[in-house]
Amino acid sequence: MTDPDRMRDDQAASLRLAELLATRISHDLAGMSGSLVGTLELISEDASAAAEALPLAIETAQGLARRLRLLRAAWGPPGAPMGLGDLQGLATGLSLGRRMRLHLLDLEDVAYPAPAARLLLNLMMLAVESLAGEGEAALAGGPEQGVLVTIVGPRAAWPTGFAGLLADPSSAWSAFAAPRTLLAPLTVLIAASSGLGLSLLLAGGPAAAAEPPPLLMRPFATA
């Protein structure tokens, strides 16, 4: 492949990623935005409904703001270091159903460097998405021992091909197929570009095969 051909391929891949991110963000925010608009229209048309509808509008607006903060921190440029409280606050922007839980209490409370904090946010999002609507995800550990990400649930599973992406991060560029499946290759690219390691802890035996293997964010420096 000539240099101009390679440049065109790189540009096409970058453009594809930008398109998928824009579509995914729009999709993530569309439901709450539509609900907020509908509730405000109801209030404007029927003053008697305000007492019941206004709290719903406020709750929806707050949820929308939390989701925006999470997406900006997870998919924007790395910002400032984050502590456990910062990560927990941003985690409130996750779309957690009534049958899903995310546990961060076993995550060490230290100042996580900005690139590591951004990767942790993407790992939270990926773990919750991998529950498929039901189950528990947890992050535990810290910089010196690494952070272990576990998912447990009746339909819990890491995305198809995720192990291959971890083994060859450069292949993530060709794995961007749809907004719905964006998180796995994007998380792998964020880790690789930040010099942070990810690996699945595969174990032998039928019992181990019945559960999704833990995902390890390998030990990393804090300075």
N, C-alpha and C positions, 0 to 999 in steps of 0.2 A: 504494500500500500504506500503510495506517495505521500509526502508531507501535506499537500493540499487536500488529498482525500481524507487523511487522518484528521486534519483540522475541521473539515466539514462534518465528519462523524462526531467529533468531540462537541462541536457547536450544536449539532442535532440532539445529542444526548443531554446537554445542558438545557436546551430549550424544552425538551420533553419533560425533564424534571420540573422546570418552572411551571409548565402547563399543568402538570399533575398536582403540584403543590397548590396552585391557585384554585383548581377545581376542588381539591380536598378541603381546603379552608372554607370555600364557599358552601360546600355541602355540609360541613360541620356546623356552620353558623346559620344556615338557612332555616332550620326548624325553629330554633329559638327566636330568630328575627321575625319569622312569619307569625309565631304565636304572640310576640310582643305587639306587632302591628295590629293584629286582629283584636287583641284585648283593648288597645288604646282606641281603636275605631268604635268598639262597643261602648266604651265609656263616653266618647264624644257624641254618640247617637242616642244614648239612653242614660241620662243622669242618675236614674234610680239604680242602675247596675254598678255605679262607681264604688259603693261600699264593699261589694263582693269582688269586683274585677280589679280594683286598684292594687290590693296586696299581691295578686297574681302577676300583674304587670311589673311591680317592683321586684318580685322574686325572679321573674324571667330576665329582666334587665341585669340583675346582679349575676345570674348564671351566665349570661352572655358576656359580661365583663370578665368573669373568671376564666371563661374559655379563651377569650382573646388574650389575656395575660399569659395563659399556659402556652398557646400556640406561638406567641411572640418570643417567649423565653426558649421554647424547644426548637423552633425553626429559624429564628433570627440569629444574627451574629452573637457569639458568646459575650455576656455582659460581665457583671461583677461576681465574685465568689458567693456561694450560697451556703447557709447553714441548714440544719434539719428543719427548722421552723419555716425557712423560705421554701424549701421543697414541699413541705406539707401544705403550705398555703397555696402554692401553685397546683398541687394535686387536687384541690377542690374544683379545678376546672375540668377534671376528667368526667367523661360520661359513664357514671357508675349506675347500673340498674339496681333495683331493689334486691336482686339475688347475687350481687357482686360486691366484693370487699377488697380493699387495698390496704396492706399493713406496712407501715414504715417505722414502727416503734423500735425495731431491732437494727435500724440503720444508725451508724455512729454519728453523734452530733459534733461535727467538726466543720471547718470552713472548706467546702469543696471548691477547687479551682473552677473557673468559669467553664472550660471545655468539659470537665468531668461532670459538672452540674447539668449542663445541657444534655449530655449523654444519658444521665440518670433520668431526666424528664422523658426522654424518648423511650427509655427502657420501661418506665412506668406505663406509658401509653401503649407500647407494644404488648406488655404483659396483660393489661386490662383487655385489649382487643383480642388477645389470644384465648381469653376465657369463653368467648362466644356466648356471652349473656348470662353466665352462671358460674360461680366458683370464687376462689380466693387467689389473689396475687400478693406476693410479699417481696420486699427488698431488705436484706440484712447484711451487716458487715461494715466495712469502711476501707479507707485507703491502704492500710498496711496489709490486710488479709484479702482484700478484694470485696466486691459486693456480689452477693448471690441473689439471683432473681428466680423465684419459684412460682409456678402456676398449678393450681389444683382445681378440678371441676369435671363434671360429666362430659363436657365437650372440649375441655382445655387441650390445646395443642399449639405448638409453635408453627408458624406458617410453612407451607410446603416449600422445600428447597432452602430453608433457612440455614441448615448445617453446611450446605454447599457454599452459600454466600459468605459464611464465617471463614470457611477454609480458603476462599479466594475472593477477598473483598472487591477486587477490580471487576469481578463478574456482576456486581450489583448494578453497574451502569446499564447492563442489558436486561435487568430484571424489572425495570420500571414499566409495568404493563397497564395499570389502572389505578385510579385514586384509592380504591378500596384496599389494594395490596401494597400501598406505598411505604408503609412504616418499616417493614423488615429491611428492604434494601437501603432505605434512607438511614436507618439506625446503624447499619453496617458501615456505610460511607462516613457518617459523622464520627464513628469510633476510629476508623482508619485514618481520616484526615487529622484527627486530634492526637494520634499516636497512642490511643487507648485500646487495649486488647479485650476481645470478647471470645468466649468459647463455651460450648455445651459440654457438660460433664456427663458423658455417656457411661453407663454402668451395664454390666452383664446380668443375665438372668431374666426369667419371665416376669418377675415382680417389677423389676426396673423398667422393662419394656412397656408395662401397662400404664406408666405415668410419664408425663413430659419431663425430660431431663432438666435439671437446674441449669440456668445460664449464668456464667461467671463473668463479671467485669473484673479483669485481672488487676492486681495491686498497682497503684499509681502514686506518683509524688504529689504532695500538697504544696510545694513551693517551686 
